Amino acid sequence: MRVDHDPRRGLFETEAEGVRAHLEYRREGGRLAILHTVVPEAASGRGIAGALTEAALDYARAEGLKVEPRCAYAQAWFRRHPEAADLLA
């Protein structure tokens, strides 16, 4: 699945089966705050939110940022993936 990054708008976006999904973030100093992860109900359960989150974490690593998961999905993702705990702010 291809995930596009629009740093000007603070979004990671993808389209799957004609449905758009996105992860909204904001850079705050040395942190990447994940604000919202939005996947329409019609596309839920397909790993889209996970792919968006992983793209955001790849970006955070590349930029040397710590991550502050503010949305419920990102918080749950970190609980399921303790191997990424080094990125937590």
N, C-alpha and C positions, 0 to 999 in steps of 0.2 A: 504494500500500500504506500502510495506516495504522499508524503506530508510536506506541505509548503509552509514556509516561514515568512511572515510579514513583520519585521521588527518595527517598522514605522507605526503599525497599528497594535503591536504587541499580541500577535496571534500566530498560532500554528493551526493550519487548516488542512482538511482532506475531504475528498468526495468518494463515497462508496455507494454503488448502486443508485446513483442519482440523488443521494442525500448528502448535504453538507454538514460537517461537524467541525468543531473548533475548540481550542484551548486558549484562554485569554490569560495573559500574564502582564506583570509590570516589573521593570528593573528598578530597584531601590538601592542605590549604592552598590555594594558587593553582593546583593541578593536578587534572586529571581522569585518573585511572589506569584504563585499560581493561583489565580483568582476564580476562574470558572472553567469547567470542562463540560461542553455541551454536545451531546450526541442525541439526535432525534430518536424517539421511541421505536420508530420503524427500523432503525439500524442498530439497536442495542444488542448486546451479547455477541458481537462479532470481533471484539478486540480493538475497536476503533479508539476508544478512550485511552487504552493502554498504549497504542501506537503514538497517539498525540503526546502523552505524558513522557514516553521514552524519547521522543524527538526534543521535547523541552529539556529533559535532563542531559541529553547529548550536547545541546546548546550551552547549558549551564556549565558543564565540564569544560567545554572548549573555551569558554569565556572566563573560567576561574571563579564562577559564582556559586554561592550556597543557595539552597532552595528552601523556600518557606511555603509549604502546601497549605493554602487557605480554604480551598474547596474540599468538600467531603470526599469526592472521588480521589483526588491527589493524596489526601490523608490516608485513605484506605489502601491506595496503591503502595505507599511507603510501608504500611503495616505488613503487606503481603510480600514485600521485597526488601528484607533487612540488609541485603547485600549493597543496597544503595544508600544506606544510612550515613555514609561519609559526606553525602551532599546536603544533608539537612542543616539548616541554619540554627 
